[in-house]
């Protein structure tokens, strides 16, 4: 019998610590990888990861399965928590170079173990390739919003675009990215 994310969250709502651990084992590396990508500091990424799962423990009913996948919702929470942390630290988010990402991943591998980091690295490579398949105007907005922490309003001002255009391009890009991700996961082979 396969246990779904919804089943695990239902158990978390009943204060089942094993269910929370199962979710952490399944999604902890993904959450940590995104937090690390935004924060660029392993210690801060670990703290954000802990905060995200603590929030999940305290409010497991916040996810609405009719609005999207659990993993998408969890990554949105992670992104927001990481950006909030950056703002509290008084720094601007900036995208690292691929060389810096490699150095950061090596540090994270020491902290979280080789196998877990390898899986996160593969997911990151798949995501990078999928992003490259988006139209440039959508890819640019998604990268600026999710990796550098810009709000829709800030993007509109930065790129001199109407706010509605920014929102539409981000939404359409995320929808395309979700379809591409699901296709890649079904194939279970690198893109």
MODELLER restraints for C-alpha pairs under 7 A, 6 or more apart:
rsr = mdl.restraints
at = mdl.atoms
rsr.add(forms.Gaussian(group=physical.xy_distance, feature=features.Distance(at['CA:5:A'], at['CA:70:A']), mean=6.87, stdev=0.5))
rsr.add(forms.Gaussian(group=physical.xy_distance, feature=features.Distance(at['CA:8:A'], at['CA:19:A']), mean=5.24, stdev=0.5))
rsr.add(forms.Gaussian(group=physical.xy_distance, feature=features.Distance(at['CA:9:A'], at['CA:60:A']), mean=5.79, stdev=0.5))
rsr.add(forms.Gaussian(group=physical.xy_distance, feature=features.Distance(at['CA:11:A'], at['CA:19:A']), mean=6.00, stdev=0.5))
rsr.add(forms.Gaussian(group=physical.xy_distance, feature=features.Distance(at['CA:12:A'], at['CA:19:A']), mean=5.72, stdev=0.5))
rsr.add(forms.Gaussian(group=physical.xy_distance, feature=features.Distance(at['CA:12:A'], at['CA:20:A']), mean=5.87, stdev=0.5))
rsr.add(forms.Gaussian(group=physical.xy_distance, feature=features.Distance(at['CA:12:A'], at['CA:57:A']), mean=6.45, stdev=0.5))
rsr.add(forms.Gaussian(group=physical.xy_distance, feature=features.Distance(at['CA:12:A'], at['CA:60:A']), mean=6.49, stdev=0.5))
rsr.add(forms.Gaussian(group=physical.xy_distance, feature=features.Distance(at['CA:13:A'], at['CA:60:A']), mean=5.68, stdev=0.5))
rsr.add(forms.Gaussian(group=physical.xy_distance, feature=features.Distance(at['CA:29:A'], at['CA:116:A']), mean=6.40, stdev=0.5))
rsr.add(forms.Gaussian(group=physical.xy_distance, feature=features.Distance(at['CA:29:A'], at['CA:117:A']), mean=6.96, stdev=0.5))
rsr.add(forms.Gaussian(group=physical.xy_distance, feature=features.Distance(at['CA:29:A'], at['CA:120:A']), mean=6.04, stdev=0.5))
rsr.add(forms.Gaussian(group=physical.xy_distance, feature=features.Distance(at['CA:30:A'], at['CA:120:A']), mean=5.94, stdev=0.5))
rsr.add(forms.Gaussian(group=physical.xy_distance, feature=features.Distance(at['CA:31:A'], at['CA:49:A']), mean=6.05, stdev=0.5))
rsr.add(forms.Gaussian(group=physical.xy_distance, feature=features.Distance(at['CA:31:A'], at['CA:75:A']), mean=6.34, stdev=0.5))
rsr.add(forms.Gaussian(group=physical.xy_distance, feature=features.Distance(at['CA:31:A'], at['CA:78:A']), mean=6.23, stdev=0.5))
rsr.add(forms.Gaussian(group=physical.xy_distance, feature=features.Distance(at['CA:32:A'], at['CA:45:A']), mean=5.89, stdev=0.5))
rsr.add(forms.Gaussian(group=physical.xy_distance, feature=features.Distance(at['CA:32:A'], at['CA:46:A']), mean=6.41, stdev=0.5))
rsr.add(forms.Gaussian(group=physical.xy_distance, feature=features.Distance(at['CA:32:A'], at['CA:49:A']), mean=5.51, stdev=0.5))
rsr.add(forms.Gaussian(group=physical.xy_distance, feature=features.Distance(at['CA:33:A'], at['CA:120:A']), mean=6.40, stdev=0.5))
rsr.add(forms.Gaussian(group=physical.xy_distance, feature=features.Distance(at['CA:34:A'], at['CA:79:A']), mean=6.94, stdev=0.5))
rsr.add(forms.Gaussian(group=physical.xy_distance, feature=features.Distance(at['CA:35:A'], at['CA:45:A']), mean=4.87, stdev=0.5))
rsr.add(forms.Gaussian(group=physical.xy_distance, feature=features.Distance(at['CA:35:A'], at['CA:48:A']), mean=6.67, stdev=0.5))
rsr.add(forms.Gaussian(group=physical.xy_distance, feature=features.Distance(at['CA:35:A'], at['CA:78:A']), mean=6.45, stdev=0.5))
rsr.add(forms.Gaussian(group=physical.xy_distance, feature=features.Distance(at['CA:35:A'], at['CA:79:A']), mean=6.62, stdev=0.5))
rsr.add(forms.Gaussian(group=physical.xy_distance, feature=features.Distance(at['CA:35:A'], at['CA:82:A']), mean=5.63, stdev=0.5))
rsr.add(forms.Gaussian(group=physical.xy_distance, feature=features.Distance(at['CA:36:A'], at['CA:42:A']), mean=6.01, stdev=0.5))
rsr.add(forms.Gaussian(group=physical.xy_distance, feature=features.Distance(at['CA:36:A'], at['CA:45:A']), mean=4.89, stdev=0.5))
rsr.add(forms.Gaussian(group=physical.xy_distance, feature=features.Distance(at['CA:37:A'], at['CA:147:A']), mean=6.99, stdev=0.5))
rsr.add(forms.Gaussian(group=physical.xy_distance, feature=features.Distance(at['CA:38:A'], at['CA:82:A']), mean=6.43, stdev=0.5))
rsr.add(forms.Gaussian(group=physical.xy_distance, feature=features.Distance(at['CA:38:A'], at['CA:93:A']), mean=6.45, stdev=0.5))
rsr.add(forms.Gaussian(group=physical.xy_distance, feature=features.Distance(at['CA:38:A'], at['CA:147:A']), mean=5.48, stdev=0.5))
rsr.add(forms.Gaussian(group=physical.xy_distance, feature=features.Distance(at['CA:38:A'], at['CA:148:A']), mean=6.77, stdev=0.5))
rsr.add(forms.Gaussian(group=physical.xy_distance, feature=features.Distance(at['CA:39:A'], at['CA:45:A']), mean=6.36, stdev=0.5))
rsr.add(forms.Gaussian(group=physical.xy_distance, feature=features.Distance(at['CA:39:A'], at['CA:82:A']), mean=6.44, stdev=0.5))
rsr.add(forms.Gaussian(group=physical.xy_distance, feature=features.Distance(at['CA:39:A'], at['CA:86:A']), mean=6.69, stdev=0.5))
rsr.add(forms.Gaussian(group=physical.xy_distance, feature=features.Distance(at['CA:39:A'], at['CA:93:A']), mean=6.93, stdev=0.5))
rsr.add(forms.Gaussian(group=physical.xy_distance, feature=features.Distance(at['CA:42:A'], at['CA:108:A']), mean=6.24, stdev=0.5))
rsr.add(forms.Gaussian(group=physical.xy_distance, feature=features.Distance(at['CA:48:A'], at['CA:81:A']), mean=6.46, stdev=0.5))
rsr.add(forms.Gaussian(group=physical.xy_distance, feature=features.Distance(at['CA:48:A'], at['CA:82:A']), mean=6.23, stdev=0.5))
rsr.add(forms.Gaussian(group=physical.xy_distance, feature=features.Distance(at['CA:52:A'], at['CA:77:A']), mean=6.97, stdev=0.5))
rsr.add(forms.Gaussian(group=physical.xy_distance, feature=features.Distance(at['CA:52:A'], at['CA:78:A']), mean=6.23, stdev=0.5))
rsr.add(forms.Gaussian(group=physical.xy_distance, feature=features.Distance(at['CA:63:A'], at['CA:70:A']), mean=6.91, stdev=0.5))
rsr.add(forms.Gaussian(group=physical.xy_distance, feature=features.Distance(at['CA:63:A'], at['CA:73:A']), mean=6.93, stdev=0.5))
rsr.add(forms.Gaussian(group=physical.xy_distance, feature=features.Distance(at['CA:79:A'], at['CA:146:A']), mean=6.76, stdev=0.5))
rsr.add(forms.Gaussian(group=physical.xy_distance, feature=features.Distance(at['CA:83:A'], at['CA:149:A']), mean=5.87, stdev=0.5))
rsr.add(forms.Gaussian(group=physical.xy_distance, feature=features.Distance(at['CA:86:A'], at['CA:92:A']), mean=6.60, stdev=0.5))
rsr.add(forms.Gaussian(group=physical.xy_distance, feature=features.Distance(at['CA:86:A'], at['CA:93:A']), mean=6.69, stdev=0.5))
rsr.add(forms.Gaussian(group=physical.xy_distance, feature=features.Distance(at['CA:93:A'], at['CA:148:A']), mean=4.70, stdev=0.5))
rsr.add(forms.Gaussian(group=physical.xy_distance, feature=features.Distance(at['CA:93:A'], at['CA:149:A']), mean=6.07, stdev=0.5))
rsr.add(forms.Gaussian(group=physical.xy_distance, feature=features.Distance(at['CA:94:A'], at['CA:148:A']), mean=5.14, stdev=0.5))
rsr.add(forms.Gaussian(group=physical.xy_distance, feature=features.Distance(at['CA:95:A'], at['CA:147:A']), mean=6.17, stdev=0.5))
rsr.add(forms.Gaussian(group=physical.xy_distance, feature=features.Distance(at['CA:95:A'], at['CA:148:A']), mean=6.10, stdev=0.5))
rsr.add(forms.Gaussian(group=physical.xy_distance, feature=features.Distance(at['CA:109:A'], at['CA:117:A']), mean=5.31, stdev=0.5))
rsr.add(forms.Gaussian(group=physical.xy_distance, feature=features.Distance(at['CA:126:A'], at['CA:190:A']), mean=6.36, stdev=0.5))
rsr.add(forms.Gaussian(group=physical.xy_distance, feature=features.Distance(at['CA:126:A'], at['CA:191:A']), mean=6.06, stdev=0.5))
rsr.add(forms.Gaussian(group=physical.xy_distance, feature=features.Distance(at['CA:129:A'], at['CA:191:A']), mean=6.86, stdev=0.5))
rsr.add(forms.Gaussian(group=physical.xy_distance, feature=features.Distance(at['CA:130:A'], at['CA:177:A']), mean=6.70, stdev=0.5))
rsr.add(forms.Gaussian(group=physical.xy_distance, feature=features.Distance(at['CA:130:A'], at['CA:180:A']), mean=6.58, stdev=0.5))
rsr.add(forms.Gaussian(group=physical.xy_distance, feature=features.Distance(at['CA:131:A'], at['CA:139:A']), mean=6.10, stdev=0.5))
rsr.add(forms.Gaussian(group=physical.xy_distance, feature=features.Distance(at['CA:131:A'], at['CA:177:A']), mean=6.93, stdev=0.5))
rsr.add(forms.Gaussian(group=physical.xy_distance, feature=features.Distance(at['CA:134:A'], at['CA:173:A']), mean=6.72, stdev=0.5))
rsr.add(forms.Gaussian(group=physical.xy_distance, feature=features.Distance(at['CA:138:A'], at['CA:169:A']), mean=5.32, stdev=0.5))
rsr.add(forms.Gaussian(group=physical.xy_distance, feature=features.Distance(at['CA:138:A'], at['CA:170:A']), mean=5.97, stdev=0.5))
rsr.add(forms.Gaussian(group=physical.xy_distance, feature=features.Distance(at['CA:138:A'], at['CA:173:A']), mean=5.22, stdev=0.5))
rsr.add(forms.Gaussian(group=physical.xy_distance, feature=features.Distance(at['CA:139:A'], at['CA:173:A']), mean=6.95, stdev=0.5))
rsr.add(forms.Gaussian(group=physical.xy_distance, feature=features.Distance(at['CA:141:A'], at['CA:170:A']), mean=6.21, stdev=0.5))
rsr.add(forms.Gaussian(group=physical.xy_distance, feature=features.Distance(at['CA:142:A'], at['CA:170:A']), mean=5.91, stdev=0.5))
rsr.add(forms.Gaussian(group=physical.xy_distance, feature=features.Distance(at['CA:144:A'], at['CA:150:A']), mean=5.95, stdev=0.5))
rsr.add(forms.Gaussian(group=physical.xy_distance, feature=features.Distance(at['CA:145:A'], at['CA:151:A']), mean=6.17, stdev=0.5))
rsr.add(forms.Gaussian(group=physical.xy_distance, feature=features.Distance(at['CA:152:A'], at['CA:163:A']), mean=6.75, stdev=0.5))
rsr.add(forms.Gaussian(group=physical.xy_distance, feature=features.Distance(at['CA:152:A'], at['CA:166:A']), mean=6.39, stdev=0.5))
rsr.add(forms.Gaussian(group=physical.xy_distance, feature=features.Distance(at['CA:152:A'], at['CA:167:A']), mean=6.49, stdev=0.5))
rsr.add(forms.Gaussian(group=physical.xy_distance, feature=features.Distance(at['CA:153:A'], at['CA:163:A']), mean=6.23, stdev=0.5))
rsr.add(forms.Gaussian(group=physical.xy_distance, feature=features.Distance(at['CA:156:A'], at['CA:162:A']), mean=5.80, stdev=0.5))
rsr.add(forms.Gaussian(group=physical.xy_distance, feature=features.Distance(at['CA:156:A'], at['CA:163:A']), mean=5.25, stdev=0.5))
rsr.add(forms.Gaussian(group=physical.xy_distance, feature=features.Distance(at['CA:156:A'], at['CA:166:A']), mean=6.17, stdev=0.5))
rsr.add(forms.Gaussian(group=physical.xy_distance, feature=features.Distance(at['CA:184:A'], at['CA:191:A']), mean=6.40, stdev=0.5))
